[in-house]
């Protein structure tokens, strides 16, 4: 039931300095990251999310540096009895300033 292309969503995240390539710092609280691999130009990971009894699994990857990165997350699962597959394309840039990273 979702449209083929969703409009972009903008979020502001506080990521600790030096942890820009670590996807665990921006993960949803309902998701668990595994097989996280961080390398000089980016990272890759697997993810499993459970919300309201529904399970989604996927893989992600991103490349870039401390100031900007691009990436893709591919997810699949079943919701409302319907199977789904989706791909999210990510893009970020450092805004600067201070924040309280968790």
PyMOL commands that set and color helices and strands:
alter all, ss='L'
color gray80, all
select helices_A, chain A and resi 23-26
alter helices_A, ss='H'
color red, helices_A
select strands_A, chain A and resi 31-39+42-51+54-64+68-79+82-93
alter strands_A, ss='S'
color yellow, strands_A
deselect
rebuild
show_as cartoon
